[in-house]
Amino acid sequence: MLFIRMGSRLMFLRTSQREKLRDYLVESQRAKPVRFEQGMEAGSDESTMIFITAENLQKTRIEDAEFILQINDPASICLTNLINSQVSALINRVDMGPSTIIMRIAGDEGLIKEEIKALYPGRILPMAEAIDAGEDKDTILFLTYRQISSVIKTRDLLEGTLLITQPGWQVFKSLRSKGVLLITRSLEKRKWYELRINIYDSKEKYEAHYERLNFVLSKLELGMVLEEGWTRDHALALFSVLAYQVKLFTFCKPEEIKRILIGLEYNEEGHRLADFDLYYRNKKISWVDIDRVKGRRNKVDEAVKYHRELLQQLAIEDQEELKIMEEKLYG
């Protein structure tokens, strides 16, 4: 599971010939003009967001930028290309902004923030204010409940970013070893869940169903598979059925995992593909237990709803891949 990764490095270029510098970066360095929010969402540990501003500023801020560009290269490579280029004479000054780190959390947001504030010197600020106030040896820490291996939208980031007065490499190294402990402390009763998932299929396409399950678990970063293998489930007296069992270690509550499993039992048209039973502490979690809804309930309708919610959590390309898997099974 991935709990922490670096975001884009921020670079401020001051120049009197802003359009000429922008054109060079777009044409020669494959830079892409973006809005600030777009750049933050598209950022990765190998990208740089460049702010082109006027040359007569004492301290540059986001709103001072006439052009914002995203380059899919680290800041060191961007600087090297600029210094070795013919347009380097156009640049009056280069300022590096703070490093950015994105951390996935679970449990109580307030507890996580208090733990981090106790570990590192800094303060909580809105995103734009943190970038304006941050210096090259500072770090901005963004928190989210979403999986961080894919694109993170600004709406997925929790309010109040942490501006830490320590270099990014130092904070990253520290959080990489302490991240799991911080998450555990924020969880209800400070515990993870060990769950058993049994896969049943009358057509015996167990490998295909396991592939779908593992695909979703990994893409949504829902936990770690501790063990897998064949088992027999004694659902009725004197009668047992063969199942493929996966043991999952996760910080997600059993009800959250059950919603995803129900979504995997059916496709978008409501056709059943397989059964995924969930057990926690030897107790089977039923689909009627996860949402307390009054009145008559229809499992197929709810499964289709959960399936659509599952797709929305996946990246576009991952949605298409999951649909292809389902089409092969139903066909």
ABEGO torsion letter per residue (X at the ends): XBABBBBBBBBBBBBABAAAAAAAAAAAAGBBBBBAAAAAAABBAABBBBBBBBAABABBBAAABABBBBBBBBAAAAAAAAAABAAAAABABBBBBBBBBBBBBBEBAAAAAAAAAAABBEBBBBAAAAAAABBAABBBBBBBABBAABBBBAAABBBGBBBBBBBAAAAAAAAAAAAAAAAAAABBGGBBBBBBBBBBBAAGBAAAAAAAAAAAAAAAGAEBBABBEBBBBBABBGBBBBBBBBBBBBABBAAAAAAAAAAAABBAAGBBABBBBBBBGGBBBBAAAABBBBEBBBAAAAAAAAAAAAAAABBAAAAAAAAAAAAAAAX
